[in-house]
Amino acid sequence: MGGRPGSRSWLGSPRPNRQIAEDRSYDRRRCTQIPRRRQVEAPFGGYPKATLQKYIVVLEKQLIPFCLKKGLRYPRELNLQELREFRQTWKDGAISGLKKLERVRAFFGFCKQSGWTEDNPAILIRPPKVSQHPTLPFSQDEFKKILSACDFYGDNSGGLGKANAVRLRARTLLLRYSGLRIRDAVCLPKKKLEGNRLFLYTQKTGVPVFIPLPEFVAEALSSLGSSNQEYFFWSGNGKPKSAVSDWQRSFRRLFRIAGIPGYPHRFRDTFAVELLLVGVPRAGFHPTRA
């Protein structure tokens, strides 16, 4: 399929056979090259890694295979009908589908600005209807039960179980009294805590965060034994996403032991509500912003 001046191919330019053989994403039927990751990342290079990975999933792992199957090579060949068919391949819930549609719209907005397409057909796709139920903070009684449940969290391995319970208690206190997102708490560097003052930039938005912690929370963190000299909880090995998943599993078990329905984000809600109760204006604070 021939191109025209200024056209941009999904699949890049043909390369010598020696180079093609080294690229495992090469599609032999078309003698063309699927973009490598740096090409997919180019329009969104300033985004945080976690956000960038979500664009890579929808573009590299979903949209490009769809185009290959349909025989579409250029962004301009994806019209409204084609994008509607692409959306039908998604198996996401309403909220995830809405976020994915926003990413597709952003990508085609970039294509339009770059002259690769004449318009942005993705903006004409109707977003899914999302019914969001407000999350509720933990009551004081619920939080006491959660803390008490930490003592029963042991994994039946003697001293290791007790150590895990102590670490889980420190995690719980940190989330409750800092309002941090779970990822920021997981990867919290030790150097960001000076006395009882916590200062860092959030990973999701890059927003500067300054939080004075209660003394007992700072003490719980400082007293943790860790083989890693840089982080309170994370080993520094592997992906933060994997560590977050481990935390989420731990909290699901903790909430079951406490007999309370919940998830870690409710600690963040509890922190925000407490600020309102002590008179901090709603317009004057962000749950994790000084």
Secondary structure, DSSP 8 states (H G I E B T S, - for coil): ----TT---SS-----HHHHHH-TT-BTTTTB----HHHHHGGGTTS-HHHHHHHHIIIIIIIHHHHHHHT--SGGG--HHHHHHHHHT----HHHHHHHHHHHHHHHHHHHHTTSSSS-GGGGS--------------HHHHHHHHHHHTT---SSTHHHHHHHHHHHHHHHHHHHH---HHHHHT-BGGGEETTEEEEE-TTT--EEEEE--HHHHHHHHT---S-SSBSS--SSS-HHHHHHHHHHHHHHHHHHHT----THHHHHHHHHHHHHTT--GGG-BTTB-
